[in-house]
Every structure is written in C-alpha cells, then in structure tokens.
Amino acid sequence: MEKIAFISGETIYYWSSIVLTLATLTAICFFWSLYLGKGGNGIAAFSVVPLAIALSLLLGRLVHWYCRTSSYDSFEAAMKPFSPGGYALLGVFAGCVLAAVVIRLLHFDRNLPQILDCMAVAGCAGIAVGRLACFFNSTDRGQIITSTQSLPWVYPVTNAVSGATEYRLATFILQAMAALVLFLILLSFYLPKKQRKDGDTALIFLLLYGVSQIVLDSTRYDKLFFRSNGFVSVVQVLGALGLLLVIVVFSARMVKARGFRFWNVLVWLGIAACIGGAGFMEYYVQRHGDLAAFSYSIMSACLLAAAAAGVWAWDCTSLVVAPAASPRCAGSGSGLFCWMAMECSRADSASLTPGLSSIKCMPKASSERIGSYSSANVSMTIRSWYLLFSASHNASREVPDGTKPSDW
C-alpha cells in the first residue's frame, strides 16, 4: 500500500512519487554535467531530456501493461495520462535509448555512443535513488526471512490479506546498493582522460547491470514475466541477452585486434559453461527455496566469472590513439617519441635517416594497447633509440617542419 506524503485540495501526493521525482532529477543533473562537461551539444542536452521523460513514461507503462494485463481494465485505461498503475524500468531504458536515437537522427549530435555513455552513468545514480521509493510501498521484495530482521537484508511489509507483518528480503535495498556501486565504477571509468571508444561505458553498464539484475530480480516475488513464460522473468532474459551481446562485441574486437587464437575458444567455452551454470541454479533455487543462499551464491559466482571474462576481452583491446601534434609534447622527456609519432602518422612523412624509412609507421587512426609491452613494441623502441643515436651524428640535417635532431 502506498504511503501518503500530503494532500493538497483533491490531489494526493505519495512518498514513492516524490522519491521517483528526486531520482529523475538526480539522473538529469548527472547527465547534463557529464555530457556538457565532455563538450556535448547544448541543444542536444536540453532536447533529449524532455523527450526521454515522455518516451520513458509511455514505454514504461506499455511494458508494465503487457506483463500485468490483469491489473488494468483495458489498454486504453492503462495508457491514459495519470492513470493508476505501475511502470517497468525496462521501458524507461528503452525510452532513453529511443530519445538519444531521435536526437542523432535530427543531427543535434552525431555522437550517439557518447550520449548513451552519459545516460548509462547518470541512469545508475537515478536507479540508486529511485529504488528507495520502495520504502513507502510493498513492492520489490523477496521471500520471507526468519533468520534476521534488520536492514539491508530484510524489511517489514504488511500482508495485504491477513494484515500480519512479514519480514521479507529487501531486494530494493540490494538493488539500490548495486546501482550505487555500478555508478561509482562507471564514473571512474568514464571521467579519466584516457583513450577509450565512445560507447564502451554503455556496454560495460549493460554487462554489469545485466549480471546484477539476473540475480536480484530472481529474488523478487513481484517480478514481471512474458505472457508465454512464467519461469524466467523478463528482466532476467533481457539481462542475459545483454550480457551475451557485450561479450560477443568485446570478443569480436579482441579477435580483430589480436587475431584468432585457440585459447579464445577455451575462454568462450568457459563463459558458456558459467552462463549455463547460472541458468541451472535459477532452476535449482525455484525447487529448493530453503537453499536460496547457496543457489544465489553459485549463480553470482558464475555470472561474475562470465562478466570478468567480458571485461578482460575489452581490456585486451583497450586502445590509446597514437599521440598527434600537441603542446604537451613540447619540453617533455618524451618529446622524441611525440615527434616520431607525429611523423609516423603523416601519410607523406619523410625519414630522418635512410634506415628510418624501413620502420612501419602506424596509420594516423591506429593505436597501441595501453600498458602493453609486446615483443613488437620492445623491438620498435630499441630500433628507435638506435636510429636516434645514428641521427645525432647528423645534427645539421633538417627534417620536415624545419625541426632539427638537435632540438629533440
């Protein structure tokens, strides 16, 4: 039952609605600060928010109606503005993504992945706050717990039929905590000025959030199901699909960057085994409710292992763009390497010495892995120093842009 905050005239304001409003404002503020802080388009920033809110309300109610048709008199009654009923967070996600796509199609901002990155980080902050709305209603709870009666594991709820107080698993608290941890992880990943592909933050969000929801949504007694399936919830199915999608994307990148290796197959088989193990534990826990702690522990371990493999595949292809002409190169101890990278990135670069022309320079758009010192990189470094030593005997020779070796 919803707890009333206050009544103004004929309008009733509920605490859960107030908390959800605060959660929306939190997500909006973080989105604007992250997106505009990275040089995003102001028109796009202030256009996507109202569009995302409108589409989220529409699709959130549509998904909830699909999964809980019996809760509404008709489709028209469910979709009527300000009509009573619930909203599905999956519809909110879909609304935000659709709003970003519309902004891209209108050419307000062509960098759709960057918008999705900022939405992913801001969305975690909003979810962490929004889940607390369940303090004021009886939703998002799990099974009855008798071993403890304290937060964050359990929270009392009144049985709608008997009126008795039941201490149920506080799934909403665990989801809020998971969203907060994920927010901090994504924020630390997105903010540093390190080279990464736009869209990677959103993919990491899809990976880790999917893992958390596969487990946590399984504990809910009010989860949403497909009409044709009453065994696995909608959130679990889509979370698993998101997990698989991200792993496939990162694995494809890894193979493209490093080439196919036999041990790749072993890793993929291990991921498949982990996901299969998690699926089996979902089946197991529904038939052995008294072993829920054991089942969810094994399920979590399997999914975390699969997610770790996905992050590892991403890390194998986390690239840094070769340094281009930048004032940061000037006066630094790495000025030589900055100059060499600039020269190598030019299509018409000239060689410093006859031997230097044999070096295979990287294309301007290519890159090398952060912190990776492969044999090819070491060989390149040694040869570069050798050529530098050779070139130092020819200090009077000019190189492109009027730079002399003596200036290095």
N, C-alpha and C positions, 0 to 999 in steps of 0.2 A: 504494500500500500504506500502511495506517495505521501510524503510529509509536507504539509503546507507551510510555506515561509510567512506569507501575509496575504491579506485580501484587500484589494482596492476597488471599491464600488462592486461591480459584478464580476470582476476579474480575479481569479485565484492564481497566485504565484507559488510554485513549488520549489523546494530547495534543489531538487535534481536539475530543474531547468536553469536555475541560477548558476549552478556549478558547470553545467554544459556550456552556458554562455561565456563564463570565465575561461573555460578550456578553449573555446573558439577564438576568443581574443588573444589568449596566450599563443596559439598556433599562428595567428595572423601577425602578431608583433615579431615573433621569431622569423617568420618567412620574410617579412619586409626587411628586417635588419640583416639577414643573411644574403638575400637576393640583391638588395641595393648596395650592401657592403662589398659585393663582388662585381660591382659595376653594371648591375642589371638595368633594364629599361624601366624608367619610372612609369610610363603609361601602361606597360605590361603588368607591372607590380600592382597598380591600383585598379586595373581592369579585371585581373584574374580572380581577385578575392571575392567580389560580389557574385561573379559568375560561378565560382566554385561553391559558394554557400547555397545558391539556388539549386544547382545541379545535385549537390550532396543531399539536400532535403528531399528532393524529388526521387532520386535513385535509392536513398536510404529507406524511404517509406516503401518504394516499389519492391525492394528485396525483402523487407520485413513482411509485406503483404503476401508475396509469393511463398514464403516459408511458414507463415502463420495465417493462412487464409481464413481459418475458422474464427479468428479474433475480430474479423470485420464483417459488417453486414453485406457489403458489396465492394467491388473495385472502385466505383465512383465515390463511395463513402470513405474509403481508405485514402484516396488521393485528394480529397477535398482539403483546401488550406486550413490549417489549425485544427484539423480533426483529431480526436484522441487516438492514440496508438503508439507503436514503437518505431524505432529506426535501427537499421542494421549498419554497423561500421563499414562493412564491405561496400555498401552503396556510397558511403562518404568517400572512400578511396576512389571508387570509380568516378564520382563526380569531380573530384580534384584533378584526376588524370585527364578527364574529358575537357575540363576547363583549360588546362595547360595546352592541350592539343588545339583547341579553338584559338587560343592566343597565338599559337605558332602559325596556324593557317591564315590568321589575319595579318601576319608579318609584323606584329608588335615586337616580337622577339623570336629570332630564328633558332636560338639555342634552347630547344626543348629539354634536353638532358639536364641542363643547369637548373631550369625551373623545377624539374622533378627532384633533383638533389635537395634543393632548399625546402621543397614541400615535405620530403621524407624526414628531414631533421626536425622541422617545425611540427610535423604531424606527431612525432613521438612525444614532444613536450605537451601537445594538446591532449593526447591519449592519457598521459600520466596524470593530468589534472582531471580530465573527463571521467575516468574510471571511479574517482572518488564520489561521484554523484550517487553511486550505489549504496553509500552510507544511508541514504534517505529513502530507499525503497528495498524491495526484496529480490531484486534481480542479480544475476551474475554470481550465484552461489554454487557450492558443490555439495557433496554428500555430508550427512550428519557425522560429526566428530565427537567422540566421547572422551578421548584421552586428554584433551586440553580445551580450555575455554577462554583463550586470550589471543589477541592480535599478534602477528599478522596472519595466523593460521586460520582462526575461526572468528565468526561474528554472529551474534544472535539475530534471529529472524522469527517473526511470529507466523505460525502456521495459519493460513487463511481459512482452513476448515475447522480445526479444533481450537484455535486460539492459543495453543501452547507455544512456549518459547523453544526454538530449536537452535542448536549451535552447529552451524554448517561451515564448511570450508570457505574462507573468504577469498574466492577466486579473483574478485575485483581488486583486492589489495595486491595480490601477487601479480596481476596484470599491470597495475599501476607501477609497481616496483620494477618489473621487467621493462616497461616502456621508458622509465627514467634511466635505467642502466643503458638501454639501447640509445637513448638520446645523447648521453654523455659519450658513448663510443662513437656515434656518427659525428658528433660535434668535433671531437678530437681528430677525426679522420678528415673532415671537410675543411676546417679552418686553417690548418698549417699551409704555408706556401710551398707545398711540394707538388711535383708534377703527377697528375692522375687524369684519367679520362673523365670528361663530364658524363654523368650518368652512373658512375661507379658507386657513388654514395647511395643512390636509389636502389641499385642492385644489392648492395650489402644490406640495406634496410629490408628488402624483400626476402633475402636469405635468412637473416637473424630473426626478424619478426615472424616469418613463417614457422621457424623452428619453435619459437616460444608459444605461438598460438596452437600448434598441433598438440602440444602437451596440455596447456592451460584450458583450452576450450573443451578438451576431453573431460575435464573435471566438472563442467557446468551441468546443472540439471535443467537449464532452460536454453540449451543451445539450439541453433537453427539447423534444420535438415532439408535436403532435397525432397520433393514430393514423392519421388520414386525410390528413396533410400532413407531408411530410418536407423542405419547402423553407424555411419560416419557423418559428422556434421559438415555443413557447407564450408565453414572456416577451416576445418582440418583438410578437406580435399583441396581447397584453393591454396592453403599454406604449403601442402606437399607439392603441388604443381609449381608454385613459386620457387620453392627450394630446388626442384629439379631444373627449372628453367635457368636459374642463376648458375648452377653447377655446369650445365651444358654450355652456357655462354662463356664462362671463365675457362672451361676445359678446351673449347674451340680456340680461344685466344692463345692458350698455352701451347697447343699443338702447332698453331700457325707461327708463333714466335720462336719455338724451340725445336719444332719438328716432332714427328711421332716417335715414341719410344715404347718398347714392350712393357715397361713398368707402368705406363699410363693405363694399360688395360687392367693391371692388378689393382691400381687405385680405384678405377671405375667399378670394378667388381666389389671392392671393399665398400664403396659408397652404396652400391645397390644392396649389399648384404645388410648394411646399417639401416637403410630405409625399410627394407623388408622386416628386419628385427623390430623396428618401431611399430610397423603395422601389425605384427603378430602380438606385441604387447598391448595394443589397443583392443584387439580381440580378446586377449587373456584377461585384461582388467574388467571387461564387461561381464565376464563369467566368474571372476574371483574378486569380488569387491572388497573382501577382507584383506586382500594382498595388494591394495591400491598403492601403498607407499613403495613396495618392491617393484611393481609394474611400471609406475611412472619414473622411478629412478633408472631402470633399464632403458625405457623409452627415451628419456632425456639424454642418457649417455650415447645412445645410438645416433640420435639426431644431431647432437653436438659434434660427434665424430664426423658425420657427413658434412656439417657446416664448416668444420675446421678444414676438411679436405677442399671444400669450395674456396675458402679464403686462401688456402695455400696455392691453389691454382691461380687465383687472382694475383697473389704475391709473386708468382713466377713470371708474370707478365706486367707487373707494375713498372712503368717506364718513366724515364726522365728525358725530356727533349734536350738534344744537344744544345749547349749554350750558343746563343746568337749574339750579335753585336750589342753590348750592354755596357753602361758606365761602370757596372760592378766589377768588370774585368780589369778596369784601369787601376794601376797601383797595387794590385794584389799579387800574392806569390804565385797565383795560378794564372797570371796573365798570359804566359806562353800557351797554356792549354786552351785558354779562351780564344787566343788568336788563331791557333791551329784549328779549333772547332769552327770558327767563323770562316776560315779559308776553305776548310773541307766542305762546308755546307753550300758553297757557291758553285754553281754549275760550270762557271768558266774560271775556276781557281787556277792559279799558276803555282808551280812548285818552287820551294825555297832552294833546293839543290837538285841535281839530277837524280839523286836517289829517292827524293821525297815523292816523285811522281809515281813511284811504284806502290805507294800506300793507297789502299782502297778507302777513300773518304766516305763518311756517312752521308746519305742524302739529307737535305735540309729537314725533311719531316721524319727522318728515322731517329731512333734513340737507343740508349743502352740502359740496362737494368740498374736501378738504384742499389748501391752497395754490393753489386755482384762483380767479383773479380775472376772472370773466366780466363782460361788459358789464352784466348784470343785477345782479351783486353790487356793482359800482362804483356804479351808479345808486342802489342801495339805500343804500350807505354815504353818498353825497353827500346824499341826501334826509334820512337820519337826522341828519346834522350840521346841516342846515338846520332841521329840526324841533327839535333840541336848542337851537339859538340862539333860535328863536321861543319855546320853552318857558321859557328862562331869564328872560324878562320877566314870567313868571307864577309866581315862586318861592313865593308863598303858597298856591298851589293844591295840594291834596292829590291823590295818585294812589293806586291800590289798595295795600293793605298798609300804609297810613299813611306811605309814602315821599314825600319832597318832592324836587322837582328840585334844590333847593339841596344836598341830601345826596348828589347824584350825584358 
